Amino acid sequence: MARTYKITNGTLSVDLLAAGATGFIPGKGGLGPNRVAPTHNFVQGGGVSGGGLTSVHFSLVTDSWTLYIKGSSDDNVATQLRNLIELLILAGRYHIEPRQNKPVYIESQTTGETNKRYSLVYGFPEMVMPDQFDFPFEGSDLVEHLHVQTVREPFWRSAAPGVLGTALTLAPTDGPSTPTRVHIANAREIEDIHSIKVDDGGSFTSIDGANDSLFPAVPAQNDALYFGNAVVPPRTIVIPKLQTAGAITTSSLVLEYYKSAAWTALVLGDDYTVYPGGDLETSLEQNGEDIVINIKPPSDWIAVAVDSVTDFWVRIRESNAAPSWGTIPVGHATYVIYTQQVPEIEIPNTTIKGDVSPYLMLRLISPFGGASVPSFANTSRIIMGVKSRGLTKFVSHLNAGGDDNLADWAVTQVTDASAVADVQAPGGKHSAITFAGDSTMQPRIRLTGDNILDSWVGEYRAFIRLQQIGGAGGDCTIRLRSFIGGFGDENPHIDSADVDTQTMDDGVEVLDMGIVRLPFARPRSTDILTGVDVIFEIHIERTTGTSTMRVYDLILIPVDEWVVGLDDPLSDTESGSSALRGQAAIDVDGGVVAFRTAKMQNIGNWILSENWARMGPAPKVNNIETKTRIYFLILHYEDVDASGDWGQPPFFADLGAQLSFEMYGHMNYLFLRGAD
């Protein structure tokens, strides 16, 4: 492999190891050493509102080059030097002038190095020119002793700056193996699709969706595709990328659930969303992406027998009296239809390489649905946190109703509390607090993690998802108490601040309970943490009125390795135009393309529209070649007064809210990239 060392913006290039009759070559001793320059500290981006880093500083590298210029004439030397100076000036302008949108970078590779490496250039603090009237210059074809200093990134990238590349491979959570795009639920449940049936005029065929036709060969009115869950209604149904896309000439597909002895239509945007098309027909007519149907379950959904199977059923029904289908959609050749069950993604230990944390860009894609009124179909806040330790015994969402938690966790209903069946609750149950015996601040729900402290070491942002029934917002006050070892008064425990409810009868409200640290002091390697329980108690007081309380889950987002909050900038509080809906995406970019957090719109390809606010640093994975998970909480505003106004607290987090996730990255190397 020929040696490479050039500075370029992808269009204009200057080779510093020229092999021809003209060009730049290093002087004796090579290009010179690299020096870390701690005085060159940069803050990327323009603050929270601009989506950039607000407090992350890093030292850059200063390269000192001693160059010779081989030239056919003095004029040729001037042209070569002009190109180099132009690139170095453009490098500086890229970081401060919006119109300069092409990065300048160094591309390098040694003779025995398998892959090229790249480093973004920030400019040049110094250039020392040779004496143009010195004898070795006049009449010579070699200009000696041109000294140039450049300032660049401290690391070598695996790809050129500004190049997105292909999405990185993720681990399967609930779906196909080795995906590059995964789907994120907004709760933790463990029930996969129980039954899938195709109805052809009342004659049913059971399928799993892999290599199966999803509708009868000649669809007629009332033919349907059924999805059934045994315990809770399906929230997020994923149909892996179709083997054969449908071709539909005339059709009217409706999504229906069962209530009160009747099938009832769900409303796009109010009750469900769909990805990637604007409706069911459009989604079934493509096979470039997974089809994802996300449902906010109505409270009156009941189970019913279909073809002798009693499930919570949802169906896609052909309602047109005379439909015409040219091609019937056929499921993926290998992968079955499934439900997304967890609010997390997993990065395999083989995905992140290099010497230090890579530059990452996370793309969070919303489904189609949602209008100018706030709802679960319009995402306005996303919270994400990273964890790479203790993953076998950690889950971010602990269900207060007691079902669908890991086996290590036991849930006890305490004062005036009981687990009640609820199709809108994670796991199918919520904790119902009546305050019938005691309305003072009392423990209502106790969640006990058996011998799990060593896996849960770290810091977490705690949220409680609940709903006050009756009364007025603020009638109830909530406190989170964390115990180590046991839940007696003598056991170590710490209380959160008291937080009041803000609304009532209005949906799944989310309360921010602050930071929880486990254990309560920072442990060291010699501290024994095995065999120790962790207990969380949710304490609630009804300060006035006659309200009751439904508690859905306790959510703990890891914060010590990396955490970030993404916020809708509320560009238009009447229409909510800046929220995520209509297949928009948020790019949380830590320098792959640019240091920014930007909303993107899909018009056949992704286009930049506006910045979102980012509360926290750029995406970061510190533990290289280590299995890592990112945990999510998806939030939206609620239309409290039906006015359509946006930005009014509190935030809500309905089941059925969903995002799809992709990750792009440039791996970072301190010296040589090698074969990575």
C-alpha positions in Angstrom: 0.0 0.0 0.0 1.4 3.4 -1.1 1.9 5.9 1.7 -0.8 8.6 1.8 -0.7 12.0 3.6 -2.8 14.7 2.1 -5.0 17.6 3.1 -8.3 17.9 1.3 -11.9 19.0 1.4 -13.0 16.3 -0.9 -12.7 18.6 -4.0 -9.4 20.4 -3.7 -6.4 18.3 -2.5 -2.8 18.8 -1.7 -0.6 15.7 -1.5 2.3 16.1 1.0 4.0 12.9 -0.2 4.1 13.7 -3.9 5.7 11.1 -6.1 5.7 13.0 -9.3 7.9 15.8 -10.8 6.0 18.5 -8.9 4.3 18.6 -5.5 5.0 18.8 -1.8 7.4 16.4 0.0 8.6 16.3 3.6 12.1 17.4 4.4 14.7 15.2 6.0 13.2 13.5 9.1 9.7 13.3 7.8 6.7 15.6 8.4 7.6 16.1 12.0 6.1 15.1 15.4 2.5 15.6 16.6 2.1 17.7 19.7 -1.0 18.0 21.9 -1.6 21.7 22.4 -3.5 22.2 25.6 -3.9 25.9 25.0 -6.2 25.1 22.0 -9.5 24.4 23.8 -12.6 24.5 21.6 -16.3 24.5 22.5 -18.3 23.0 19.7 -21.7 24.3 18.8 -23.8 27.2 19.9 -25.2 26.3 23.3 -28.3 24.4 24.2 -30.6 26.2 21.9 -28.3 25.6 19.0 -27.9 21.9 19.7 -24.2 22.0 20.3 -21.9 21.1 23.2 -22.0 23.7 25.9 -19.2 22.6 28.2 -17.1 20.0 26.5 -13.5 21.1 25.9 -10.8 19.0 24.4 -7.2 19.6 23.4 -6.3 19.5 19.8 -3.1 18.3 18.1 -0.6 20.7 16.5 1.3 19.2 13.6 4.5 21.0 12.6 5.5 20.3 9.0 8.8 21.0 7.3 8.0 20.8 3.6 9.9 21.0 0.3 8.1 22.1 -2.9 9.0 20.4 -6.1 8.1 22.8 -9.0 8.5 23.1 -12.7 8.8 26.9 -12.4 8.4 29.6 -9.9 4.9 30.1 -11.1 4.1 26.4 -10.6 5.4 26.7 -7.0 3.2 29.7 -6.4 0.1 27.7 -7.7 0.9 24.8 -5.4 1.4 27.0 -2.4 -1.8 28.9 -3.1 -3.8 25.6 -3.0 -2.3 24.7 0.3 -3.0 28.1 1.8 -6.6 28.1 0.4 -7.3 24.8 2.1 -5.9 25.9 5.4 -8.0 29.1 5.3 -11.1 27.1 4.4 -10.4 24.8 7.3 -10.7 27.7 9.7 -13.7 29.2 8.0 -15.6 25.9 8.2 -15.9 26.3 11.9 -17.1 29.9 12.0 -18.8 30.7 8.7 -22.1 29.0 7.9 -21.6 29.3 4.1 -18.4 27.2 4.4 -20.0 23.8 4.7 -17.3 21.5 3.5 -14.8 20.3 6.1 -11.1 20.2 5.5 -9.3 17.1 6.8 -6.1 15.1 6.6 -6.2 11.7 5.0 -3.3 9.4 6.0 -2.1 5.9 5.6 1.3 4.3 6.2 2.8 1.6 4.0 1.8 -1.3 6.2 -1.5 0.1 7.5 -4.6 -1.7 6.2 -7.0 1.2 6.3 -6.9 5.0 5.9 -7.5 7.4 8.7 -8.8 11.0 8.8 -8.6 14.0 11.0 -10.6 17.2 10.8 -8.4 20.4 10.5 -9.2 23.6 12.4 -6.7 25.9 10.8 -3.1 26.9 10.9 -1.6 29.1 13.6 1.7 29.7 11.8 3.4 29.4 8.4 7.1 30.3 7.9 8.0 31.0 4.3 11.5 30.6 2.8 13.4 33.6 1.5 12.3 33.9 -2.1 15.6 35.6 -3.1 17.8 33.0 -1.5 20.0 31.3 -4.1 18.6 27.8 -3.6 15.2 29.2 -4.6 15.9 31.2 -7.7 16.3 29.0 -10.7 16.0 25.8 -8.7 13.2 23.2 -9.0 13.1 22.7 -5.2 12.0 25.1 -2.6 13.3 24.1 0.9 12.3 24.8 4.5 8.6 25.8 4.2 7.4 25.5 7.8 3.6 25.0 8.4 1.7 24.4 11.7 -1.8 22.9 11.5 -4.3 22.3 14.3 -6.5 19.2 13.9 -8.6 16.8 16.0 -6.8 14.9 18.7 -7.8 11.5 17.1 -7.8 9.8 13.7 -11.2 8.9 12.4 -12.2 5.8 10.5 -14.0 7.9 7.9 -13.8 11.4 6.4 -15.5 14.1 8.5 -19.0 14.9 7.2 -19.4 11.5 5.7 -22.4 9.6 7.3 -21.6 6.2 5.9 -23.8 3.2 6.6 -25.6 2.5 9.8 -23.7 0.5 12.4 -24.8 -3.0 13.3 -26.9 -3.3 16.5 -27.9 -6.3 18.5 -31.5 -7.7 18.3 -33.7 -6.7 21.2 -37.0 -8.4 20.1 -36.6 -8.6 16.3 -34.3 -9.9 13.6 -30.6 -10.6 14.2 -27.9 -8.1 13.3 -30.2 -5.2 12.5 -29.0 -1.7 11.5 -32.4 -0.2 12.5 -34.3 -1.2 15.6 -37.5 -0.1 17.2 -38.1 1.4 20.6 -41.2 0.8 22.8 -42.2 3.2 25.6 -42.7 0.5 28.3 -41.3 -2.8 29.3 -43.5 -5.9 28.5 -42.6 -9.5 27.8 -45.5 -10.7 25.7 -44.8 -11.3 22.0 -47.5 -11.7 19.4 -49.6 -14.7 20.4 -51.6 -15.3 17.2 -51.6 -14.0 13.7 -54.5 -15.0 11.3 -55.5 -14.2 7.8 -59.3 -14.1 7.3 -60.5 -15.1 3.8 -64.3 -14.7 3.9 -64.6 -16.3 7.3 -62.0 -19.0 6.7 -58.9 -18.5 8.8 -55.3 -19.4 8.3 -52.7 -19.1 11.1 -49.4 -17.6 10.0 -46.3 -16.2 11.7 -45.6 -13.7 8.9 -42.3 -15.2 7.6 -42.7 -16.0 3.9 -46.5 -15.7 4.3 -49.0 -13.8 2.2 -50.6 -11.2 4.5 -54.0 -11.1 2.8 -56.0 -13.6 0.8 -55.1 -14.1 -2.9 -58.2 -12.2 -4.0 -59.1 -9.8 -1.1 -62.8 -9.0 -0.7 -64.7 -6.7 1.7 -64.2 -7.7 5.3 -61.1 -9.9 4.7 -58.6 -9.1 7.3 -55.2 -9.6 8.9 -55.5 -10.3 12.7 -52.9 -9.8 15.4 -53.6 -11.2 18.9 -52.0 -10.9 22.4 -53.1 -13.1 25.3 -52.5 -10.8 28.2 -52.3 -7.2 27.0 -53.3 -5.6 23.7 -50.4 -5.3 21.2 -48.8 -1.9 21.4 -46.0 -1.9 18.8 -46.4 -4.5 16.0 -43.4 -4.9 13.7 -43.7 -6.5 10.3 -40.1 -7.0 9.1 -39.2 -5.8 5.7 -41.6 -7.4 3.2 -40.3 -10.0 0.7 -42.9 -8.7 -1.8 -44.5 -5.3 -1.7 -48.2 -5.1 -2.3 -49.7 -3.4 -5.3 -53.1 -2.1 -4.4 -55.4 -0.4 -6.9 -58.5 0.1 -4.9 -58.7 -0.4 -1.2 -59.8 1.1 2.1 -57.9 -0.5 5.0 -59.1 0.2 8.6 -57.4 -0.8 11.8 -59.9 -2.1 14.4 -60.0 -3.3 17.9 -62.8 -5.1 19.9 -65.0 -3.5 22.5 -68.5 -4.1 23.8 -69.3 -6.8 21.4 -68.3 -4.8 18.3 -65.3 -4.1 16.2 -64.4 -0.4 16.3 -62.1 1.6 14.1 -58.9 3.1 15.6 -58.1 6.7 14.4 -54.7 7.4 12.8 -52.9 10.0 14.9 -55.3 9.7 17.9 -55.2 6.0 18.5 -52.4 4.7 16.3 -49.4 5.6 14.2 -47.8 3.7 11.3 -44.3 3.6 9.8 -43.1 4.3 7.2 -46.1 5.3 5.0 -48.8 7.8 5.7 -51.3 5.1 6.0 -51.7 1.3 6.0 -52.0 1.0 2.2 -48.9 3.0 1.5 -46.9 1.0 4.1 -47.9 -2.3 2.6 -46.9 -1.1 -0.9 -43.2 -0.8 -0.1 -40.6 -3.3 1.0 -37.7 -1.0 1.7 -38.3 -0.8 5.4 -40.0 -2.5 8.3 -43.7 -1.7 8.8 -44.4 -0.6 12.4 -47.9 -0.1 13.8 -48.1 1.6 17.2 -51.3 1.6 19.2 -52.3 3.7 22.2 -54.7 1.1 23.7 -58.3 2.4 24.4 -59.4 1.6 28.0 -62.4 -0.4 26.8 -60.5 -3.0 24.8 -61.6 -6.5 25.6 -60.5 -10.0 24.6 -62.7 -11.9 22.1 -62.5 -15.4 20.5 -61.4 -15.3 16.8 -61.1 -18.8 15.2 -61.4 -20.3 18.7 -58.5 -18.3 20.1 -59.4 -15.8 22.8 -57.0 -12.8 22.6 -56.8 -9.1 22.7 -57.1 -8.7 18.9 -56.4 -5.9 16.5 -57.1 -6.3 12.8 -56.4 -4.7 9.5 -59.7 -5.0 7.6 -60.5 -4.4 4.0 -63.6 -2.2 4.1 -64.0 -1.4 0.4 -67.0 -3.0 -1.2 -65.0 -3.8 -4.4 -61.3 -3.8 -3.6 -58.6 -4.5 -6.3 -55.2 -5.8 -5.3 -52.7 -6.4 -8.1 -50.1 -8.0 -5.8 -50.6 -9.4 -2.3 -47.8 -8.4 0.2 -45.6 -11.3 1.3 -43.8 -11.3 4.6 -40.0 -11.4 5.0 -38.4 -14.7 3.8 -37.0 -15.5 7.3 -38.2 -13.1 10.0 -41.6 -13.4 11.7 -43.9 -10.6 12.8 -43.2 -9.5 16.4 -44.0 -7.0 19.0 -41.4 -4.6 20.3 -41.3 -5.2 24.1 -38.5 -3.1 25.5 -37.5 0.6 25.6 -33.9 0.1 24.8 -31.3 -0.7 22.1 -28.2 -2.7 22.4 -24.8 -2.1 20.9 -22.8 -5.3 20.5 -19.2 -5.5 21.8 -18.0 -5.9 18.2 -19.5 -2.6 16.9 -17.5 0.0 18.8 -13.8 -0.2 18.0 -10.8 2.1 18.2 -8.7 3.5 21.1 -11.1 6.1 22.6 -14.8 7.0 22.4 -16.0 7.3 18.8 -17.9 10.1 17.1 -21.5 9.0 17.0 -24.7 10.1 15.4 -28.0 8.7 16.6 -31.0 9.0 14.3 -34.4 8.7 16.0 -37.2 8.4 13.5 -40.9 9.0 14.3 -43.8 7.2 12.7 -46.5 8.8 10.6 -49.5 10.2 12.4 -50.3 13.1 14.7 -51.8 16.5 13.9 -51.6 20.0 15.3 -53.0 18.9 18.6 -50.5 17.4 21.1 -50.9 13.6 21.5 -48.8 10.5 21.9 -48.2 10.7 18.1 -46.2 13.9 18.5 -42.9 13.4 20.4 -41.6 16.6 22.1 -39.0 15.3 24.6 -36.7 12.2 24.5 -34.5 11.1 27.4 -31.7 8.7 26.8 -29.0 7.1 29.0 -26.2 4.7 28.5 -25.2 1.7 30.7 -22.5 -0.9 30.0 -22.2 -2.7 33.4 -24.5 -5.1 35.1 -26.7 -5.5 32.1 -28.0 -9.0 32.9 -29.8 -7.7 36.0 -30.7 -4.2 35.0 -33.9 -2.9 33.5 -34.8 0.7 33.2 -38.6 0.3 33.7 -40.0 -1.4 36.8 -43.7 -2.1 36.5 -45.7 -1.0 39.6 -48.5 -3.5 38.8 -46.0 -6.3 39.4 -46.1 -8.1 36.0 -43.4 -8.3 33.4 -40.5 -7.4 35.7 -37.3 -9.5 35.9 -37.4 -12.4 38.3 -35.0 -10.5 40.6 -37.8 -8.0 41.4 -40.8 -8.4 43.7 -43.5 -5.8 43.9 -45.5 -5.4 47.1 -48.7 -3.3 47.2 -48.6 -1.5 50.6 -50.9 1.0 52.2 -54.3 1.2 50.5 -52.8 -0.2 47.2 -53.7 -3.1 45.0 -52.7 -4.4 41.6 -55.6 -3.8 39.1 -56.0 -5.1 35.6 -55.6 -2.3 33.0 -55.1 -2.7 29.3 -53.4 0.8 29.3 -50.8 -0.2 31.8 -47.4 -1.9 31.2 -47.7 -5.6 31.9 -51.5 -5.2 32.0 -51.8 -4.0 35.6 -51.4 -0.7 37.5 -51.1 -0.1 41.2 -54.4 1.5 42.4 -54.2 3.7 45.5 -57.6 4.4 47.1 -56.4 6.5 50.2 -59.4 4.7 51.9 -57.5 4.1 55.2 -54.8 6.7 55.2 -54.3 9.7 53.0 -51.0 10.9 54.7 -47.6 10.3 53.2 -47.3 6.6 53.3 -45.4 3.9 51.4 -47.8 2.7 48.7 -45.7 0.5 46.4 -42.5 -1.4 47.3 -40.2 -2.7 44.6 -37.5 -5.1 46.0 -34.5 -6.1 43.9 -33.0 -9.3 45.3 -29.2 -9.3 45.5 -28.8 -6.8 42.7 -26.8 -3.9 44.1 -23.5 -4.9 42.3 -25.4 -4.8 39.0 -27.1 -1.5 39.8 -24.1 0.5 40.9 -24.3 4.0 39.3 -26.4 7.1 39.0 -29.9 7.3 37.6 -32.5 9.9 36.8 -35.8 8.6 38.3 -39.2 9.2 36.8 -42.6 7.9 38.0 -45.4 7.4 35.4 -48.8 7.8 37.0 -52.3 9.2 36.7 -54.4 11.0 39.3 -58.1 10.2 39.0 -60.5 12.9 40.2 -59.8 16.0 42.2 -57.5 18.8 41.0 -53.9 18.8 39.8 -51.6 19.1 42.8 -54.0 17.2 45.2 -51.4 14.4 45.6 -47.7 14.6 46.5 -45.2 11.8 45.6 -41.8 10.9 47.1 -39.3 8.2 46.1 -37.4 6.5 48.9 -34.4 4.3 48.0 -33.1 1.7 50.5 -29.9 -0.4 50.6 -30.1 -3.9 52.2 -33.6 -3.7 53.7 -36.6 -1.4 54.1 -36.7 -0.9 57.9 -36.2 2.6 59.4 -32.7 1.5 60.5 -31.6 0.6 56.9 -29.8 3.2 54.9 -32.2 5.2 52.8 -32.5 8.5 50.9 -35.6 10.4 50.0 -36.2 12.4 46.8 -37.8 15.8 46.9 -41.6 15.8 47.1 -43.2 16.3 43.8 -46.9 17.3 43.2 -49.1 16.0 40.4 -49.9 18.7 37.9 -53.1 17.4 36.3 -55.8 14.7 36.7 -57.9 12.4 34.5 -55.7 13.4 31.6 -53.4 10.5 30.7 -50.1 9.1 31.8 -48.3 11.9 33.5 -44.5 11.7 34.2 -43.0 13.1 37.4 -39.2 13.8 37.5 -38.0 12.6 40.9 -34.4 13.6 40.5 -31.1 11.7 40.9 -30.8 8.3 42.6 -27.2 7.1 43.4 -26.6 3.4 44.2 -25.0 2.9 46.7 -25.3 6.2 48.4 -21.5 6.7 48.4 -19.1 6.1 45.6 -17.8 2.5 45.8 -14.2 1.3 45.1 -13.0 -2.0 43.8 -12.5 -3.4 47.3 -16.0 -2.7 48.5 -18.3 -5.8 48.7 -21.6 -5.2 46.9 -22.7 -8.7 46.1 -25.7 -10.2 48.0 -27.3 -6.8 48.8 -30.9 -5.9 48.0 -32.0 -2.6 46.5 -35.5 -1.4 47.5 -37.5 1.5 46.1 -40.6 2.7 47.8 -43.1 5.1 46.2 -44.7 7.2 48.9 -47.9 9.2 48.1 -49.9 11.6 50.1 -53.3 13.0 49.2 -53.2 16.5 50.6 -56.8 17.4 49.8 -59.9 16.3 47.9 -61.1 12.8 47.1 -58.9 11.7 44.2 -57.4 8.3 43.8 -54.1 7.3 42.1 -52.9 4.9 39.4 -49.2 4.2 39.3 -47.8 2.5 36.2 -44.0 2.2 36.6 -40.8 3.6 38.0 -38.3 4.5 35.3 -34.6 4.8 36.0 -32.5 6.2 33.2 -28.7 5.7 33.7 -26.8 9.0 33.8 -23.2 8.3 34.9 -21.9 7.0 31.6 -23.9 9.3 29.4 -27.4 10.9 29.5 -29.1 13.5 27.4 -32.5 15.1 27.1 -33.8 16.3 23.7 -36.4 19.0 23.6 -38.9 20.4 21.1 -37.9 24.1 20.5 -41.7 25.0 20.1 -41.2 26.9 16.9 -45.0 27.4 16.7 -47.0 26.8 19.8 -50.3 26.7 17.9 -49.4 24.0 15.4 -46.6 22.2 17.1 -44.7 22.2 13.8 -41.3 21.4 15.5 -42.5 18.2 17.2 -41.7 14.8 15.8 -44.5 13.6 13.6 -45.1 12.7 9.9 -42.0 10.6 9.7 -39.5 13.2 10.9 -36.3 12.4 12.7 -33.9 13.8 15.2 -30.2 13.5 14.4 -28.2 13.7 17.7 -24.8 14.2 16.1 -21.5 14.2 18.1 -19.4 15.2 15.1 -20.0 12.5 12.4 -21.5 15.2 10.1 -21.6 18.1 12.5 -21.9 18.9 16.2 -25.6 19.4 16.2 -29.0 18.2 17.3 -31.3 18.7 14.3 -34.8 17.8 13.2 -34.8 16.1 9.7 -37.8 15.7 7.3 -38.1 12.8 4.9 -39.1 13.9 1.4 -37.5 10.8 -0.3 -34.3 11.6 1.5 -33.5 13.3 4.8 -33.3 17.1 4.7 -32.3 19.4 7.5 -35.2 21.5 8.9 -34.3 23.0 12.4 -32.4 22.5 15.6 -33.8 20.8 18.7 -32.4 21.7 22.1 -30.0 19.2 23.6 -29.6 19.1 27.4 -26.3 17.2 27.9 -23.2 16.2 25.9 -23.0 14.7 22.5 -23.5 10.9 22.2 -20.8 9.0 24.0 -19.8 5.4 24.5 -16.7 5.2 26.7 -16.2 1.5 27.0 -14.7 0.3 23.7 -15.6 -3.3 22.5 -18.1 -3.6 25.4 -21.8 -4.5 25.1 -23.7 -1.3 25.8 -27.3 -0.4 26.0 -29.2 2.9 25.6 -32.4 3.3 27.5 -35.2 5.6 26.4 -38.2 7.5 27.7 -40.5 9.1 25.0 -42.6 12.1 26.1 -45.2 14.4 24.6 -47.3 17.3 25.6 -51.0 16.7 26.4 -53.9 18.7 25.0 -55.3 19.7 28.4 -57.7 22.4 27.3 -58.3 21.3 23.7 -56.9 24.7 22.5 -54.1 23.1 20.5 -51.5 25.1 22.4 -48.1 23.4 22.9 -45.5 23.7 25.6 -47.8 23.5 28.6 -46.5 21.1 31.4 -46.7 18.4 32.4 -45.2 15.8 30.0 -46.9 12.5 29.3 -45.6 9.1 28.2 -48.3 6.9 26.8 -47.8 3.3 25.8 -47.8 3.2 22.1 -45.4 6.1 21.6 -42.5 4.7 19.4 -39.3 5.6 17.7 -37.1 3.8 15.3 -33.3 4.0 15.9 -30.2 4.0 13.7 -26.6 4.7 14.8 -23.7 6.0 12.7 -20.1 6.3 13.8 -16.5 7.2 13.1 -14.2 5.2 15.3 -11.3 7.1 16.8 -7.6 6.1 17.0 -4.8 7.8 18.9 -1.9 7.0 16.5 -2.5 4.4 13.8 -5.7 2.8 12.7 -4.3 -0.5 11.6 -6.7 -3.2 10.3 -9.9 -1.9 12.1 
